[in-house]
């Protein structure tokens, strides 16, 4: 069990993470193939369901939100990536430390929208708005 020993603020101390660094509270439910596709997932790989959305795009950058759900029931993966650099965009850290760029707040709003969408669809559970992902 990995823990986040955080400088990120008091609400994130001792956060349990899964093997992919995702908040352990967030779990997935795999619905029927038709429902997963209707919600927006693809399964181009036979082992995983993939959901990806752009949460910020301008002439300088693109940031994507993706959820990978292994079909074998192992730990889910949620990534918010700076597509230009191929690395995580940790908007939550930036916001919690203070002085975050405006784009971090826009990304936060869009990520929460998609997390809520997936939760309402019955695919994700355990996430509450504002929780560390």
C-alpha positions in Angstrom: 0.0 0.0 0.0 1.5 3.3 -1.1 0.8 6.5 0.8 1.0 10.0 -0.3 3.2 11.9 2.3 2.0 15.2 1.2 3.2 18.7 1.1 0.0 19.2 -0.8 -2.2 20.3 2.1 -3.7 18.9 5.2 -6.6 17.2 3.4 -4.1 14.9 1.5 -1.9 13.6 4.3 -1.7 9.8 4.5 -3.7 9.2 1.4 -3.9 5.5 0.4 -3.0 5.0 -3.2 -3.5 2.0 -5.5 -0.6 0.5 -7.5 -1.0 3.1 -10.2 -0.9 6.1 -7.8 -4.7 6.7 -7.8 -6.7 7.4 -4.7 -7.7 3.9 -3.4 -11.2 5.3 -2.7 -11.9 5.5 -6.4 -12.9 2.1 -7.9 -14.5 1.0 -11.1 -17.5 -1.0 -12.2 -17.4 -2.6 -15.6 -20.7 -2.5 -17.2 -21.9 -4.3 -20.3 -19.8 -3.8 -23.4 -22.6 -1.8 -25.1 -23.0 0.4 -22.0 -19.2 1.0 -21.7 -19.1 2.1 -25.4 -22.2 4.2 -25.0 -20.6 6.1 -22.1 -17.5 6.8 -24.2 -15.0 4.0 -23.5 -13.1 2.1 -26.1 -11.5 -1.3 -25.8 -9.1 -1.3 -28.7 -6.8 -3.4 -26.4 -8.4 -6.6 -25.4 -7.3 -6.2 -21.8 -8.5 -2.6 -20.9 -11.3 -0.1 -21.2 -10.1 3.4 -22.1 -11.8 6.8 -21.7 -10.0 9.9 -22.8 -11.1 13.6 -23.0 -9.2 16.8 -23.7 -9.7 19.0 -20.6 -7.6 22.0 -21.9 -6.4 23.1 -25.3 -5.0 26.3 -26.6 -2.3 27.2 -29.1 0.4 26.5 -26.5 -0.7 23.3 -24.8 -3.1 20.4 -24.6 -4.0 18.5 -21.4 -5.9 15.3 -21.4 -7.9 13.3 -18.8 -7.9 9.5 -19.2 -9.2 6.5 -17.3 -7.9 3.0 -17.9 -10.0 0.2 -16.4 -8.4 -3.3 -16.7 -10.9 -5.9 -17.6 -9.3 -8.3 -15.1 -10.4 -6.1 -12.2 -7.0 -4.9 -11.2 -6.2 -1.3 -10.2 -7.6 1.5 -12.3 -5.4 4.2 -13.7 -6.4 7.9 -14.0 -4.0 10.3 -15.7 -4.1 14.0 -16.3 -1.4 14.5 -18.9 0.4 17.5 -20.4 0.3 16.1 -23.9 3.1 18.4 -25.2 5.5 17.0 -22.7 4.0 13.5 -22.1 4.1 14.0 -18.3 1.5 14.3 -15.5 -0.1 17.7 -15.1 -0.6 17.8 -11.3 -3.2 20.6 -11.1 -4.2 19.5 -7.6 -0.7 20.1 -6.3 -0.5 23.5 -8.0 -3.9 24.6 -6.6 -3.1 23.4 -3.0 0.3 25.0 -2.8 -1.2 28.3 -3.9 -0.4 30.6 -6.8 -1.6 28.1 -9.5 -2.0 29.3 -13.1 -5.6 29.9 -14.3 -5.3 26.8 -16.5 -5.0 24.6 -13.4 -8.4 25.8 -12.2 -9.9 25.2 -15.6 -8.5 21.7 -15.7 -9.8 21.0 -12.2 -13.3 22.0 -13.3 -13.2 19.8 -16.4 -11.7 16.8 -14.6 -14.4 17.1 -11.9 -17.0 17.3 -14.7 -15.8 14.0 -16.2 -15.4 12.3 -12.9 -19.0 13.2 -12.0 -20.1 12.0 -15.5 -18.4 8.6 -15.0 -19.7 8.4 -11.4 -23.3 9.2 -12.5 -23.0 6.6 -15.3 -22.1 3.9 -12.7 -18.6 3.3 -13.9 -16.6 5.0 -11.1 -17.4 5.2 -7.4 -15.8 6.5 -4.3 -14.8 10.0 -5.6 -16.2 13.1 -4.1 -15.6 16.5 -5.6 -12.3 18.0 -4.5 -10.8 14.6 -3.5 -7.3 14.0 -4.6 -7.4 11.7 -7.6 
